[in-house]
Amino acid sequence: CTAEVDVSMYELYCDALVDLLKEPTRPSQKAPDLNVKLAQHTESGLVEVQNGTVCRASTLQELTDILELGVSNRSTHATKMNAASSRSHLVMSFVIRSTNRRSGVVTSGKLTLVDLAGSERVDKSGAEGQRLKEAQSI
């Protein structure tokens, strides 16, 4: 049996969907808008993000590298309550395909994991300015 995994990672930050796996763009270059497409409107029959980055992994090391890249691009900031508070909701999708070497039959499935940002009481977290805007969006 051989397997490969297609990975996508997004955060919902201050009411905007952000692609955590996209290549950095030049300051003058605007990134394309991300649009969530429902399953009934996609060729694959799965929920997809139009203009989103999908990275393929065939080994555990490739998968680990992809996940580390996405996590490193997350919006986190210190508050009085948490030294590395996530300021966004995280959505990770894994489309796993397994091919039987003898029969050639391909089996696939999709796993989506969501990490909701924890809400912190503004008076206890000391949120001000941008941190206050983030807290209000959570």
C-alpha positions in Angstrom: 0.0 0.0 0.0 1.3 3.5 -0.8 -0.1 6.7 0.6 0.0 10.4 0.0 -1.6 13.3 1.8 -2.7 16.6 0.5 -2.6 19.3 3.2 -4.1 22.7 3.5 -4.0 25.1 6.5 -5.9 28.3 7.0 -6.5 30.6 9.9 -9.5 32.8 10.4 -7.9 36.0 11.7 -9.8 39.2 12.4 -12.7 37.9 10.2 -10.3 37.2 7.3 -9.3 33.8 5.9 -5.5 33.5 5.6 -3.6 30.8 3.8 -0.8 29.6 6.1 1.0 27.6 3.4 1.2 30.1 0.6 4.5 31.3 -0.7 5.3 34.9 0.4 4.3 37.5 -2.1 6.1 40.7 -3.0 4.8 43.8 -1.2 3.4 45.2 -4.5 1.7 41.9 -5.3 -1.8 41.3 -3.9 -2.6 37.7 -2.9 -5.7 36.3 -4.6 -8.9 36.2 -2.6 -9.7 32.9 -0.9 -13.2 31.6 -1.5 -14.7 28.6 0.3 -16.5 26.4 -2.2 -19.0 23.9 -0.9 -18.8 20.3 -1.8 -21.7 20.4 -4.2 -19.9 23.1 -6.3 -16.5 21.3 -6.6 -15.3 18.6 -9.0 -13.9 16.5 -6.2 -17.1 16.6 -4.2 -15.2 18.0 -1.2 -15.2 21.4 0.4 -12.3 23.4 -1.1 -10.8 26.8 -0.8 -10.4 28.4 -4.2 -6.9 30.0 -4.7 -5.7 28.1 -1.5 -2.4 26.3 -1.3 -2.4 22.5 -1.2 0.8 20.8 -0.4 1.4 17.1 -1.1 3.3 14.8 1.3 4.5 11.3 0.6 6.7 10.8 3.7 6.3 11.6 7.4 9.2 14.1 7.1 7.4 16.0 4.3 4.2 16.1 6.3 6.0 17.3 9.4 7.7 20.1 7.4 4.4 21.2 5.9 2.7 21.3 9.3 5.7 23.2 10.8 5.5 25.8 8.0 1.8 26.4 8.6 2.1 26.6 12.4 5.0 29.1 12.1 2.8 31.4 10.0 0.0 31.5 12.6 -0.9 34.8 14.3 0.2 34.5 17.9 1.0 37.2 20.4 1.7 37.4 24.1 -1.0 38.6 26.5 -1.0 38.8 30.3 -2.7 35.4 30.5 -0.8 33.5 27.8 2.8 34.0 26.5 1.9 32.6 23.0 -1.8 33.2 22.6 -3.3 32.0 19.3 -5.2 35.0 17.9 -7.1 33.0 15.3 -9.1 29.9 14.5 -7.1 27.2 12.7 -8.5 24.9 10.0 -6.3 22.0 8.8 -7.5 19.6 6.1 -5.9 16.3 5.1 -7.0 14.4 2.0 -5.4 10.9 2.3 -5.1 8.6 -0.7 -4.0 5.0 -0.3 -3.3 2.8 -3.3 -3.3 -1.0 -3.0 -0.1 -2.1 -4.8 -1.6 -5.4 -6.0 -5.1 -4.3 -7.2 -4.4 -0.6 -7.9 -7.6 0.3 -6.0 -7.4 3.8 -4.6 -9.1 4.7 -1.4 -9.4 8.2 -0.2 -10.8 10.2 2.7 -10.7 13.7 4.1 -10.0 14.7 7.7 -10.6 18.3 8.8 -9.3 19.5 12.2 -10.3 22.8 13.7 -8.6 24.6 16.6 -10.8 27.3 18.0 -9.0 30.3 19.5 -9.6 30.6 23.2 -11.4 33.7 24.3 -9.7 35.6 27.1 -11.4 38.1 29.3 -10.2 41.5 28.0 -9.7 42.9 31.5 -7.5 40.0 32.6 -5.5 39.7 29.4 -4.7 43.4 29.2 -5.6 43.5 25.5 -5.3 46.9 23.8 -5.0 48.2 20.3 -4.6 45.3 17.7 -4.9 42.6 20.5 -8.3 44.1 21.5 -9.4 44.0 17.8 -8.3 40.3 17.7 -10.1 39.5 20.9 -13.3 41.0 19.6 -13.1 38.9 16.4 -12.6 35.6 18.3 
